[in-house]
Amino acid sequence: MSDLISPTTLSPTLLRPVPTTDLSKIQPTATDPEAVERIRTRAKETAEKFEGQFLSFMFQQMFEGVKTDGPFGGGHGEEMFRSLMTDAMGKQMAKKGGIGLADTIQREMLKMQGLT
C-alpha cells in the first residue's frame, strides 16, 4: 500500500493546471495563393480518402452477413477477395462523389485552417 501515489505525496508543481492556447486567436499564415491552393488540394484528397475508408468499412459490415453457396462460393480466397472488393468499392464511390461526407470534411478542415 505504501507504493501507491496519492495527491498528498505529489509535488505541488505536478498538480498545477497546464496552460492552454486559445486557438481562435491564431491567424492563418498562408497568404501565398499557391500555398493556399496546395492546402485546398491536400484537404480535398484527405477528405476523399477518409470517406473512401468510411465507405469501405460500411461495405465490409454489410457484406459480413451475406452467405455464398454454390460451386464457386466460400473459402479463404473469397474472404480475401471480399475485403479487397469492399475496399475498392468504397474508394471508387468516394471518387465519384460518395455520400457527401468528403465535402463536409473538406469544408471543416479548411475552416480550421482559416480558409473558406
ABEGO torsion letter per residue (X at the ends): XAABBBAAABBAAAABBBBBBBAAABBBABABAAAAAAAAAAAAAAAAAAAAAAAAAAAAAAAAABBBBEAABEEAAAAAAAAAAAAAAAAAAAAAGEAGAAAAAAAAAAAAAGBX
